[in-house]
Amino acid sequence: MPVASDDHGSTDQEPDQAGQRRHVVDHHGLRHHGDSEVGPGLVDLAVNVRQGMPPTWLREILVSSMSEISAYPNAERATRVVAEYHGRDPDEVLLTVGAAEAFTLLARVLATARPVVVHPQFTEPEAALRAVGLVPDRVVLPDPFVLDASLIPGDADLVMIGNPTNPTSVLHPAATIASLARPGRCLVVDEAFADCVPGEPESLASVRLPGLVVVRSLTKTWGLAGLRIGYVIGPPELVAAMREAQPLWAVSTPALAAAEACVSPRAQAEAARWAEEMAGRRQVLADGLGALGAYVVPEARGSFVCVRLPHALRLRTLLRKKGFAVRRADTFPGLGPEWLRVAVRDDETTAAFLAALKEARDDLPA
Ligand SMILES: Cc1ncc(COP(=O)(O)O)c(C=O)c1O
């Protein structure tokens, strides 16, 4: 995949008052995220970050990293450890300021004439492209939102997809995604929620394919959204270009310590146990929603479910009055006002939420 020069060939630029060029960015609501749904006194079912995290042992590692805080961060060791974990070489890995930074760096360095984003999915990949003046084509998968490779235009030179996908919770088969890889195309797979799936059978993080880039996040499972740590795995020349584009010392020393700790055998065993337990709790949530007449996108594999029900936005407002924040899903291309996304929590919280939803539904005017 060629790497871009400074000129992105944007058609979305126009002069501002000072005669300089600036980007005209229309995010189409793409920058609405679950964190803007939560607030004081609300039980958070809107943000897909595991509750009660980080665990004590990880907090202790973060605290002890403070002893090195006066030095500039050095990502070498953490990069090597993360690379080893995925069976990759260090020059195939770049640690980033959360997965979100990876999308920004990719948008900056990729020379793409026909970018395609597969929706519904997390909206930052498209927002990052738009922020540099690129307007991607959207492939909107129909319900039940499973990837059909034949829908991807053959001349797409950049394809971005999530697996498992936020907000649908759908896990695409790795083989179907892999079939999209080809020379001259960059295939970006956002695996921010891969560790929700026991054994990660559909992950491509350890696979080398032409133009394949895997983006991972450590903020969800480990409750590190405020620390900001993720990484990207891909062809060395692309990773090198992203490293060049990344601000110097971008990933802090505590974030580097977290990266190393989160791929340790201890962390992986803990995450695997959690993923198994979470699957059971997700079933309880999905069954409860189904019993209330909601449609839940089948085969959910993430730490959240995607739900369609009549008057969803009004129910969301009523739920807020009852103390529960759920995420509106109408800001995801391909979904409409009848969709919500609900995080999997402990059974007690789920039971209280389902009771509140039933009440809210009964409160709706006939
Ligand atoms: C699918 C997906 N990818 C990436 C991210 C960004 O993660 P990070 O916190 O690592 O930047 C999110 C955050 O919500 C997400 O839902």
The ligand as a Gaussian input file, in Angstrom:
#p B3LYP/6-31G(d) Opt

LIG

0 1
 C      -14.587000      -0.661000      18.053000
 C      -13.711000       0.348000      18.723000
 N      -12.471000       0.516000      18.273000
 C      -11.633000       1.392000      18.838000
 C      -12.046000       2.158000      19.908000
 C      -11.088000       3.129000      20.503000
 O      -10.463000       2.534000      21.586000
 P       -9.332000       3.277000      22.405000
 O       -9.915000       3.654000      23.719000
 O       -8.254000       2.230000      22.544000
 O       -8.878000       4.444000      21.614000
 C      -13.335000       2.025000      20.404000
 C      -13.787000       2.860000      21.536000
 O      -14.948000       2.915000      21.850000
 C      -14.188000       1.081000      19.794000
 O      -15.444000       0.920000      20.213000

